[in-house]
Amino acid sequence: MTAEASPTLPRALPTAKARRERVIERSRVLRFISETEHQAIGLRFVVTALVFFAMAGALALLMRLQLARPGLHVVGPDLYNQAFTMHGSTMMFLFAVPVMQGMGVYLVPLMIGAKSLAFPRLSAFAYWTYLFGGIFLWLSFFMNTGPDVGWFSYPPLAGPEYAAGKRADVWAQLITFTELSALAIAVNLIATIFKQRSPGMSLDRMPVFVWASLVTAFMVVFAMPAVMVASTMLALDRLVGTHFFNPAEGGDPLLWQHVFWFFGHPEVYIIFLPALGFVSEIVTTFTRRPLFGYTPVVLANVATAILAFGLWVHHMFATGIPQLGASFFTAASIVIAVPTGVQFFCWIATIWGSGPRYAAPFLYVLAFLATFIIGGLTGVMQASVPIDTQVHDTFFVVAHFHYTLIGGAVFPLLGALHYWFPKVTGRLSDERLGWISCALVFAGFHLTFFPQHILGLHGMTRRIYTYAATTGWGTLNLVSTIGAFLIGAGLLVVLINLARSYRSGMAAGNDPWQGPSLEWHYASPPPRMEERDVAIVAARYPLWTAPVGKVVGLEPREELITNVIDAEPSHKEKNPGPSLSPFFLALATSGTIIACIFTPWGLVWGAVVIALVLTLWYWPRRSEVDEHHLSEEQP
Amino acid sequence: MSDPGAISALEPAGTQAEQIRRLFDGYLGVSILVFILVMGALVVGLRRERREDEPPHEESPPDVMKRKARVVGSATAVTVVTLVVLLVMSVVTGRALASLTPRDALAIEITGHRWWWDVKYPDAISSNAVRTAYEIHVPLGRPVELRLVSHDVIHSFWVPSLGPKRDLIPGKPSTLVLRADRPGTFDGLCAEYCGLQHANMRLRVVVEPEREFQAWLTQMRAPAREPQTEREEHGRSVFLAGRCVACHAIVGTTAFAAVGPDLTHVGSRSAIAMGTLPNDVRSIRSWIEDPQHAKAGVIMPEGGISDGDLDDLALYLSSLR
């Protein structure tokens, strides 16, 4: 990795590129912003997302304080409305999706034995765009311009007439930022999974998490454009007076709801399919058994992804959708319980009589199973139009989606963090603290959210900053607030555990859990691409069955490209290596997106700057052209 | 506020809420059963010891695998059947809810505003039409057809004890037919987030027997009560001379604006400011003096009225029963 290592590079390496790289290598800052290595990018995604998780969590505690008793004045309505909008938007767009994608960026290449992502520079661009978008949102909030129209920003409330100022624009542009980033990662993951698997890793030998990442990436590709179009239309309504959503000028507020939820419902599965992937991996390792029903589980993933696009209208039952049409969406919403049920049954069949090892990752999986099932069942209730017309927009729904998103995604994520922590850091985390944190989070969670079902049935609507004492909602709200702080305490224990173990945990070795998949084949932490071998596999669980082979004849920055179905080697390709361009392109893009809040000219001048940066990025350099020819010649 | 009204989807007072409650109970029963079965299987599976003939990292013996496949297959089949049953139950209830015909129904026009409910009882004779706010009186056992309209943002009308909620979407008027089968006072609130004071956009439904309802309607049709004392008289002149008349109406006076709630019989309502404050002279006074105090962001401007005038104004409004 140091300059001394360069003699191993071929002498043909032209000097211009080498010089550029040496300049980058010498400066810490430049090295940091030019990083394109998948482990670094993945980790940055995960760590940044966890920081946003903590910030949005702090807002949740603030809201819980305000609701602890009737008629409190911890915060006023203005701050409260910003708080729940920031909480929802941050959790959905800056935490849940990026953290799952970040896990994919880090893990997928290791699990499939690739040296890097297919488009490393694009992944760096995605990270910077995401980071700038997140900073932009939170700076706006600290400057009292945080969005206050809810995370689904219904017009006309979010339209130009009723949301004066720039708050709703901040929300609309946040969407542009994060969706851009999500799409860039999605295409990256698809290309990587399809074309860079180790020789021998045919599709039916891919780890289930890789399948989940692949399916999710396709969902992103289909869902995100819908919300980008929607948020752009909203921004246009606000900026230049198009009337897409203005009923007075022939626009339609319901159009927004259709387009938004066409994205918004798949979004939930985009968050939670990767989490189910974690669960399958952890169950396999800790039961020391191949996953029961690999094929049904994979097919269930695919089925969920397809069905997820057919049930957006169940968010709109209270708008007065005609009976017959609504029934169709009820059916679709109910049917999606089947593939999830199949996965549940397969996990239980795997666990059955396996004598599992009760380490923290497995505990979190158990917490997931016991929690998510409740979220799934209340989901079936809300698929029913009559029931939904009662519980829609109440705390019952708030409880439901926290059961699915915390129970269904955050619990598996916490399990995954404990599971892969030794791989990432080379150190084991503390078992006892793992137990304690899991118990605290689990108890706190149910204390917080179970009472909210009851509150919703007793008439407590969501997004209210206060309520009257006469409603009788006080006691359960107090319980809920206490639970929320318990969750906070549990998460603090997770943080302490991981931070302590990072400094002084026991050395983990390559494979502390006896995991089956390729990432455990590498050292912990895994070597960077220049020093990483490409494995050859002959089984679905390579580390359990056959010895793992090794591809020879690859240069340090060369990637082996294989075909889609059977992963047979087809050719080699050079990896472009570190570059400053993604950072600057992200800067230019962010500047443009932010400028567009204030003037339509932002787009014009921004486009010029972006074009300039892109031109620099793509300017053909003699050295790279030569290299390309060189690698093409090789068989 | 006066006595709290009932507010719960679990204590139905109307036919729809009743049917939804029953459907919910069915779903809940199935859910509890599923939870017990699945979690039971998990617990038993966890406690069961590993067979000795099963080395780590290998498939279970073929006989076990076969049995598992059969169990997983049947569990999936049972899931599908259960879900189909639930779907049918839901559709049947949905049809029953929709079959409540608006024949001989009482029509009520409800307009959602930021952040108050405007309520009109239309009548073929226009002078018989009644306009009020916050408190909706309905006759017991007779369907009411609520005509829901919004001209600003999306609101949602919801009285949990009576039944389904319905969004009020600008440009898309809709109707909701409800029937109350139990007399009493039932509270509700706006269910769709509508901005700063969404939390305090409450409403109340008073269900009373037909005769009492008609008596109430007759009382509402009458013009406002004339001032009885000198101070009330003065209060009225403060009202009519000030900027109150820019938004509010009091039938029988020269105030006829319809921007804010109708105040003709404001003294008869059980609360003011959409259930935020009790209806008494003191609250009315403090509300007019500083509306932002009780409902930050409310569109009603501060009065700019002198202390003495305020006292009399509050006294007058409170007398409008």
Interface residues (C-beta under 8 A of the other chain):
Chain A: G76 P77 D78 N81 V149 G150 Y154 P156 L157 Y162 P247 A248 D252 P253 L254 R288 R289 P290 F292 G293 P296 A318 T319 G320 Q323 A326 S327 T330 A331 I334 V335 A337 V338 G341 V342 F344 F345 C346 I348 A349 I351 W352 G353 S354 G355 P356 L366 L369 A370 I373 I374 L377 T378 V380 M381 A383 S384 V385 P386 I387 T389 Q390 V391 H392 D393 T394 L457 H458 G459 T461 R462 R463 I464 Y465 T466 Y467 A468 T470 T471 G472 Q514 P516 Y541 W544 T545
Chain B: M1 D3 P4 I7 S8 A9 L10 Q16 A17 Q19 I20 L23 F24 Y27 L28 S31 V34 F35 V38 M39 A41 L42 V44 G45 L46 R48 E49 R50 R51 P56 H57 E58 E59 S60 V64 M65 K68 A69 V71 V72 A75 T76 T79 V80 L83 L86 L87 M89 S90 V91 T93 G94 R95 L97 A98 R114 D152 V153 I154 S156 W158 P160 G163 P164 K165 R166 D167 I169 P170 G171 K172 S174 D187 G188 L189 C190 A191 E192 Y193 C194 G195 L196 Q197 H198 A199 N200 R202 G275 A296 G297
